[in-house]
């Protein structure tokens, strides 16, 4: 994973973790994502293939906090397990893996609370050794449901973190989960002809980035293996189509930024297994 090698040089040399920290934790609930019986008394309850969830916000920061503090802020959906078994575990695993990448002495199994505290302790230890530090450390994680289908659910997973350096680290991944609550790890779950999908994506990529069909991708500033276009690791779905997302540094410099491709469902006829209806 890209984050771990970068952060090792920043954090590992300086951070000694303790068992306790002074921090303030908050958790808020946003009900806009959940089906609420009280708000829908005159409507029929959705069918079983709908998803029942609410958004919650978790935050933890140094307490007391003056100008320079460490803070963790997470917004994520919480699913009704009686309807959508396993979804919460997939989301929790993703959040904890993110936090573990910034707290190198902890494993994801430590749990969100412990991982957040470890991040704050690491910053406190860093400031104790380098009192001239004037930059706060932050981690913001946002998981947003982007597409609901009778067969699967898709959510964007964005992480923005700063622990020193020229700029923050920004990454976006996607979480795709079957209706049975299992994480989808392969694109083969969705497509019947990956080669045709790759060809379609390259045509759109070249058109979007103004690269002529016969021009080498490297000549246009993109670094694909063997100079051949390939689909990214990170993909998901929204109301417009399948989304392919290349994070900064994956195929181009940080200055060029990330690249997003959205292939509409209308173009996926014959290579997409599922109807796009939500």
Order of alpha helices (4+ residues) and beta strands (2+ residues): alpha-beta-beta-beta-alpha-alpha-beta-beta-beta-alpha-beta-beta-beta
